[in-house]
Structure formats: structure tokens, C-alpha cells
Amino acid sequence: MKKTYFKNILREIRGSISRFLAIFCITALGVGFLAGLLSTTPDMRYSTDVYYDETRLMDIRLLSTMGFCEEDVTAVAETEGILAAEGGKSVDLLVQLEDGDTVVARVHGVDMDAQREGTAINQIEVLEGRFPENPGECLVLLEKVPLSGTEVGSAMTFSADNDGLADTVAQTELTVTGIASSSYYMSLEREQAQIGNGRLSMILFVPIELLNYDYYTEIYALTEDTAQLQAFTDEYQDAVDQDAERLEKLAETQVNVRRDQIIDEAQAELDDARAEYETQKADAERELEDAWQEILNARAEIAAGERDLSQGRIDLREGRAELERQRADGLAQLEAGEAELNAGEAQYQAGLAQYEESRARIEEAQAELDAASEQIEQIRVLIAAGMPVSDEMRAAVEQYDAGRADLEAGAADLEAGRVQLEQTRAQLDEGKAALEQGWIDYENGIAEGERQLAQAERDIEAGQAQLDEGKAELAEGEAEYESASAEAEEQLLDAEYQIRDAQAAIDDIETPSWYVMTREANVAYVSFESNAEKVAAIARVFPIFFFLVALLVTLTTMTRMVEEQRTQIGTLKALGYSRGAVILKYILYVGAAGVLGCAVGLAVGLHLFPLVIWQAYGIMYTLPDLICRFNPQYALVSSLALILCAVAATLMACLSTLREQPASLMRPKAPKAGKRIFLEKIPFVWKHLSFSRKVTARNLIRYKRRFFMTVIGVAGCTALLLTGLGLRDSINDIVGKQFDELWLYNATVVLRHDGDDQTDFRVRRLLEGGDFEKTLAVHSEAGHAQTEEYRSETTLFIPREQDRLTEFVVLRERVGHEPVPFDAEDAVVITEKLSLRLGAAAGDPIEIENADGETATVTVTGVTENYVQSFVYMTDHAYRSAFGSTPEYTSVLAVSTAETEEQRDDLATRMLEASNIAGVQFTATTQESFEDMLKSINTIVAVIILSAAVLAFVVLYNLTNINIAEREKELATIKVLGFTRKEVAAYIFRETNILAFAGTLCGLAVGVYLHAFVVQTAEVDMVMFGREIAPVSYVLSAVLTMAFAFIVNLFMRRSLARINMVESLKASE
Amino acid sequence: MDNFITFDKVCKYYQTGPTRIAAADHISFEIGEGEFCVIVGPSGAGKTTVLNMLGGMDTCDEGRIVLDGTEISKLTTRELTRYRRYDVGFVFQFYNLVQNLTALENVELASEICREPLDPRQVLREVGLEGRMGNFPAQLSGGEQQRVSIARALCKNPKILLCDEPTGALDYQTGKSVLALLQQTCRERRKTVVVITHNQAITAMADRVIHIKNGQAEKCELNPHPTPVERIEW
């Protein structure tokens, strides 16, 4: 076309640069926003996929109930579709840091050489420091907030509290040689540990040699699909699922290899143990035998002693009798002796008396004789002298002599008698002495006998004591023997049972199960995926606003431009330019602005938005660098859409003008006629309006297009604000409502086996101790729920005591908080989100599937408010009748008294010491991680609020600007009339404000729906955001919008001031 | 009496690029109170500049402008607004009615902001629009619109009435009747009326005629016997 024509267009652009810029800016904004947000999710996925590929993140992770052997790894690697497989070892261990803190670490044994060469699966990147070179060195996974004591160069020790530490690690001292990142651990969220307090505080990578068990705990596999297919896509997942299926098939046979290996090992060990048992048993039995013999001997001895003792007693008794008898005999003899002696004495005395008498008589006779002697002598002499002696005398002398002789004889007799008497005396004395002696002897004899008897008695007593002692000893010995033998028996029995059990265990060794898990089981992968989806969902909604507004702004601006240039258009037409040529000018104008705007918008938007959101997610993830790709589909679609719409709008504006004749075009367009408005027909209202308000009301109605555009734009702004703020409310709601209002329990204890009373006194003791206010055993099972509409993962939840469920979980309706009953025999209450997704309300049937894949149809009896995860609360009866099996109550809901984190850690540590407790989870911990996760949404909320502000500014500024431009003359006139600056401003801004106000009101209404939509789109299956918007958010959105309007007014005041009154003198163009 | 309005060596320059154009180059004249004054001159002579400065819509760069003892050339923007509001009534060439307001409301638009306004209905009646008060400008003829414009200026009860080519957009007859209305207003209400026009014919009806040429008041003549409008022909 003609040169001049283009010159005209270029001049036009230069001359109306602000208008051109307006279109350019709003196009850039709209397209940048739309394309940027739309391509954020693909960029996030792509960047992450590249990162995964670079770091060779496993596609499949295999776990086995019994670990893997080398052959398993080879077998996996050789499976079709598997590119490479690698065995790995990992274990949770308590690690003591330099400052004395003990934390739970997951220790990954990795092949450091392969890592260094980059050939390993799950490649770790050393960000700082170097790879370990010997078993005593390790890498620590980079954390957002690193634990102190995990810096490069610090030392750590595996705590001695670890069970079987010696069997686990080759050495306990570690030195950190580097900080690493791993795509496997991209997320801050961690799996649960089964030791310590159950929380993984750090991840360590150690040379695999450090972990000294002889099997692998897991196998990582890379599939052949991973390089071509992009992670997070269905194609990728389908392909990997197929590989996983092949591995599951492989598992069916391959599991036996490991099983046989284990059985062989175990059997050998058991056989050793049995031999050992046999030897020990023989020893024990022999020892017992000996002991028994000893006891028998002792018993015999005691019997003999007893016999001796009783003999002794008999002897003693006899001795005592003999002694008595002897005593009696002796006494009788002695008494007889004494009697005899007394008789002898008496005889003696009598003899003595006789003797004395005789002696006296003799002496008398003597004396007589002596007295006679002299006479006799004299006689004698006389006789002798011969004298004559009378016969008498001679008789006297003869008598004398005879007397003498008699005397003599008597004296002799007396003498003899005296001698006899003396003899008798001697005899008597002798007898007396003998008697005396006899007494003494008797006494002595008796005493001796007594003594002997006493002695004998003592002996017997001593013997008895000894015997008793012996008996006691024996009894003791026997008891000892009994207990020893019982003990031995028990021990042996025990050992035997153990051996038998062990044998049974070996015989029972089940075929190990393999768990084939794709990346869908990786916490980071799943959460990242769902977050990326959230962005995508939001990206689908918000930019539409900008897009629409961009369109509206372009339409208004171009209409205004065409109207302004009607004279020129008329002239061109009059000069003979075709309609197309005239229109082309405006199309080119808007096209140029649009294309430039799109280019800039894309250039900025495609980088800026993904980057902002990426960085927002950087709070939660260790992310690689973002790779912003040019996503042609989004870029072109959004650019083309916008440009085409703008062109269409321009065309519309042009066509209506071009319909007029050139002549009429050259005349100024008749100003839009004033009209009475409906309000005037309500005199009550109209009369009460001040004059200037009447003017405003008329003006508002007069410019209908501007009215609607402003209202729509402002409404969009308010709606966005309300959505953004409401989204924050909804999210904040979740945490508070779920964890404080709905879940009354604050801890879940997971048991390894059904917590029935017999086997689990320890657990019971822990649960019933002071640590918990109350507990409730529940069966919790991962399952699915589906209707024809939807299939969703869910958790089947069955309380052991049906009537106590509501003590732990509040079942209520979200609106009105009416309690949802759970007392029917077959009560099945599902959570609200599930109900929404399934499209099933109370009374509707749903199909549920348990963890074993069995399905059953149940009838929903109620729907309860719930925000986090989804549940199907069923009664025991309902479960039994649905699946025909008994629920295993392996989880315990508990209300713990632990308040601080320390108390919780302590409690968890104590709980996990019980062998039947697999895990303890505190809702506080979950709550925290939830809050962290939801923080990322806050960034998005901030972006929304910011964009709402931009939107409000753009719309209000542009429309007010046009408003002022269109009414420049009118404004100049009222200025000339003497309106003060304030009054002029009020004249215009009253309209703007009313429009903004109307827009705000509409926006609040629209915002409620937009919020509901965004909330439903942005939430994932497992979370239901709150549906309510806090009143303060309504107020805030309204106030913010009005504030934006006010700020725009402030800006516009300046352009009002710039209006030159001289304009009023000019004719309208 | 003569110096109700005084222009004393007033200058106004416009800078366009490197050249400075003097739109008013030491203009001096005086207008008496209650006079019907016509400022006449060819296009580009500086009439409008004079009008702008007199109407308080523009400021002068040099010289003094005094109205009724007030030195307008010294007023601040705010004072100028008050000046326009209370002291000047303006009649535009293109009427400058607010399209969205009825005739009455257009008048009220001005009366609303004045201290001692005249009754808008009364003024409209006086300008002969008794039956058209409720009509919107689009429903009025050009002459009728100009009458509304004049009514709007009058009802403010200003000290002067400034009219910028009041007949410029009107046909001959209507122009005449508008001029008649202005002259009548001047006579009856003793208002000072300043009419700016390029139409020499109108000068005959003026009490005072000021000829502007090349930014200067070339000639200022008094007309002791102004011709009634009816007799003027152009």
C-alpha cells in the first residue's frame, strides 16, 4: 500500500503514544499472565523431569519383606523394560551428634564409586565437600534448616541405644565429608521412622560397606521409558506401571531364591542350636542325677542317725531304770547294814554295860579282895607263919584264894570280855566306817549314774539336733534339687520350645513379598505433582480475568480512537480510500500494539510467573534450576486469542462508524443526547438527590458501556481479592478446624498386631498409663471408594467401640454443625469431600474396596465435615457384613497429655520401645507439616492480590482516563463556570466511585462463586479446603478495591488539573 | 466609570519550539461598567487571548488586568477560580451545554455554585425559554441552546458577561436575536457585556469597540449612539 498510508499509521502511533501504550501494556499483562501461568506447570514438570533424568532417579523401587540377594538384583536388571537395577541398603538409626543430641537418621548405603562416576541410580549431588572415601565418612542431605553438628567436618556417632548396632554397621564413628542433595528427597516432607521418636531428622549417605548386613533392603530400578517420557505424565506412569507389572510377575518366582537362602541359613543355625541344646541337656540331666544321688545318701545317713538316736534313748531309759534300781538296792543294803550296825552297837553297848558291870563287880570284888587281902595276907602270913588260922580264916583264906582265883578268873574273863568288847568295838567301828563308806559309795554311785545318764541324754539331744539339722539340710537340699530340676526342666523345655518354635518359624517362613513401587510412592514426587496440578488449576482461572479485561480495555480504547477520528475517517473515505483500507489502519494500529505487547508479555511472563511460583515452592522443596521453555501452544494460543479478539473489537468499532456517510462523518458527531433516567420517575428518590448527584446519576446511565466496563473490571478486582483472601481463609480454616475442632484425638499409635488384651499387656500398660487420657482401638485401612462418577482413594475407619468414636472424631454437618449420627448398626459415614467427588449423599449406595481389593456395596448413612484426607467411617458390623472378614484393630486413637514437642518426643521414644508398637504419630506434627505445605499457597495468594491490584489500576486508570478525555470539553466548561478543582474532581470521581462501589458489590458476589470454584479446583483429593470466607476478607477486599479506586483518583486529579479551559472554546472535533 | 475593566500593557507569550509568539503584545484598553463592548479583530489577532485572560482562564505574562478594582493578573489559581465563579458569566461559541442536563439543569449547574444566584426558571423565562426548561440540549435548536448558555451565565449574576463569538455557530436570524438578548441584558440589568467577534458588523451595536490586531489594541472607540440590533445587517 501507499507509503503515505503507513507514514500516517506511524505518525498516529507516535501521536497517540499513550493510547498505544495502554493497549500494549494491557496486552502484555493479559498475555504474559495467561501464558506465564499456563506454562508454569509444564515448566515445573519439565524442569523436575530433567532433574530426575540427570540424577537418574529410580522409576521403580522394590522392597521385600526379607530383603534381596544379589541374584534378585540381577534378575530385576534382566527383566524386560528395565534399563538398570541396583541394590541398596538403608536403615533408620539413632545418631548422636557432637552436641550430644540424639536424632533419628535414615542411613543409605550407596556405592560411592558409582556415585562418583555418575553411573549410580538415585544420583546424589555433592554441593559442598567431597564424596566419602572410606566407610567412616558420610554425606548429609541438605536441609532447609540444617541441624547443627551436621556441617562438613563434624563428627557423629551411631548411638549405642540402637538395637543390634554391631550387626548393622561396621563402625560407629562417622565424619561428614560433604553436603549433598538428592532428587529422591526433593521434598521437605519425610517418611516416618520406626525408631526413636518416629521422626527422621536427617538423611545420611554412607559407603555401602559400612552397613554390614549381607542382603539389600531395596532395589532401585531405572526403566527404559524414563529418558523418553516425561515424569508426571500419564504416558510415563502407564509405561512404568507396565514395567512394574513385569517385576511383580518376576517376583512370583524370584522370591523363592531369597526364601531358600534364608531357610538354609536359618536351618543351619537352628541345627547348631539344637546340637548345643542336646549337649547342654545331657549335662544338665547328669548334674541333676548326681545331685539326686547325694540326696539319697543323705537320706540314708539321716535314717541311720535316727536309728542310733532312738537306741540311745532306749539305753538311756534302761540306764535310768537301772540306776533307780541300784539306788533302791544300795539304799536297802545300807539301811540293813545300818540296822545291823545299830544292833551291833546295841549289843556292844549291852556288852559294854555288862563289861562295865562285870568290871565293877570285879573291881568290887577286887576291892573286897584287896580289902580282905591284908587280912588274908595277914592270915597267910599267919598261916605261912603257920600261925593258926582259923578255918574260917583258912576258909577265909581259901575262900579268899578261891575268891582270888575267882577274881582272877573273873578278871581274866573280864579281860577276855573287854578284848571281845574291844574287838566288837573295832568291828563295830569298822562296820560303821564300812557303812559310812557304803553311803559315800552309794551317793557317788548314784551321782555317777545320774551324771552318766545326763551325759547320755545330752548326747541324745545333741544327736537329735544334729539329726534335725541334717534333716533340714536335706529338706533344703531336696527343695533345691526340686527347684533346680524344675528350673532345668523349664529351661530345657523352654529351649526345646524355642527350638521347636524356631523350627516352626523356619517351616513357616513365608514366601517373601515384594513391593514394587513406582515414583508414585515417593513422598516428594507425589506432593510435587499435586502442587504442580494446583498451580495448573489456578492458572486456568485467574488469567481469564486479565484476558477479559485486556479485551475490554482494547475495545474501549479503540472505540474511542475511532470516534475521535471520525472526521479523518470521513476524509479518507471522501478521498476514495476503501472501507478495508480505512479499517486496516486501525487493525494495524491495534495489531502492532497487540503483537508488541504479546512479545513483551510473553518474554516477561513466560519467565517471571514460572520463576515466582517455582521459588515459592522452593520453600518446600530442594529444587533444581527452573528451565523455562517456550511453550508454543500456550504462547501462541494466548497471543493469537488476544490479538484476534482485539482486532475483532476494533473491527466492530470501525464498522459502526464506517456505515455513516463521509459527509456526516465530517460533521462532528452529535454528542450523545441526554435522557431522563428511570430514577426521575421515582420523585421520592430524585427529589432527595442533590443537584450534583442528579448529574452523576444521569451521567452514569448515559455512558452505559463505560459503566459496565468499570463495573466488570472493578468487580474482577474485588472478586480476585476476595478469592485470594478467601483462599487463605479456606486454607487456614482447614488446619484449625480439622486439628482443633474435628479431630479430638491428638495421637495415633500404630500396632504391629491386633492389640488384644492377652498379648499386649505392655502396650496396654503404656496406653492406660498417665500418658493418655483415653484411647480407642480402630481399624484403619487404605482403600478406595467409588461410584459410577468417580473413584477415589480413601481410608476405611472402623472403631472397635462404635459408640465411642465421637469422643475422638467429631461427626457433624459443615453447615449448621448438626451432629451426624453414628449409632445405627450399619452406619457408614463418609467425609464431605469424598461425598462431593463420588456424588453420593446419605442414602446413596457406594462401592468400597478394601486393601485386599475386595469390593462391597454399602449405603451411606451420613456425610461429615472433614478437611484433611478422606474417610469412610463404618461400624464393625457394617464392615463384617460388607467384606465378611473381621477388622483388625491395629491403630489406637489417643488423647495424649503430652503438650510440648519434647514431651511428645519422649513419649514416642518410650512407646516405640514396645515391640508391638510400629509407630506413634502426633497430630501436632502432621499439623505442622500441613501448615508448611500450605504456606506455599500463601505466595499464590499474594500473587493473586497483587494481580488484583494491577487489574484494578489498569482498568480504573484507563477508563477514568477515557472518561476524562471524552468529556474534556464538558470539564473545561465547568471549570470556566468556576467549579473549583475539588468540585471538578468530585464531578468526575463521584461517578468513578459509584462505579467502583457498584463493581465492588458485584465483585463480592462474583468472588463468592470464584472462590468456591478455585477452592474446588485447587484442592486435591486428600484435602478439602474450607468453603467459608471470613467476614474480614469481604471487608478487606471491598476496602482494598475502594482504596485502589482512590489511588487512581489521586493520579487522575493531575490530569484533571491539566485540562485547559481554553478547550471549552473549541468546537468539538 | 471608564475603568471598570483595565488592561494595562498586558502581554502573553506562547512558546512553540524555539520561537516565542506574542499573542498579546502590550495590549491596553479600558471598559466602563454597564457598557456593551465588542472586541473585534481578524482570526489570530489575539482576541481569544484577551478573552481568556479577562475570563480568568489564562494568566498574563506581563502587565496588569484590573476588574472593578481587583487586579486579576495577580490572582492565584484558587482566586481565579473564585473570580470565574462569582464575577464572570461566560457565553461560548458552541454553547458548551452539558448534554446530559436539561436546559433548566444546565442553568442550575451554574446557579448551584453561586453566592446570590438569580432564579434559574426566572432567567430562562426571561431569555424566552419558558416552555423548554425540561428539554435536553439535543432537543433544542442552536439559538435556544445559546439562550440557555446566556441564561446560565446570567443566573450567576456576574459582574461581566463574556461572550465568545456568540453568534458564530448560529444562523443570521438566530444570531441577531441572541445579540438582541445580550444587548437587552446589558441595558436592563446594567451588566457589562464583552463580546468577542470577528464580525465587524456587530460593532455598530456596541457602546465601545476595541479593535485588536497583531496582539495589540489597535483602536478603541466609543460609540455614543449604538444601533439597535434589529437594524444591523451583515
Interface residues (C-beta under 8 A of the other chain):
Chain A: A670 P671 K672 A673 G674 K675 F691 S692 K694 V695 R698 N699 R702 K969 E970 A972 T973 I974 K975 V976 L977 G978 F979 T980 R981 E983 M1061 V1062 S1064 L1065 K1066 A1067 S1068
Chain B: T48 L51 N52 G55 M57 D58 R78 T81 R82 Y83 R84 R85 Y86 V88 F90 F92 Q93 F94 N96 V98 Q99 N100 L101 T102 E105 E108 L109 A110 E112 I113 F136 P137 A138 Q139 R152 K156 D164 A169
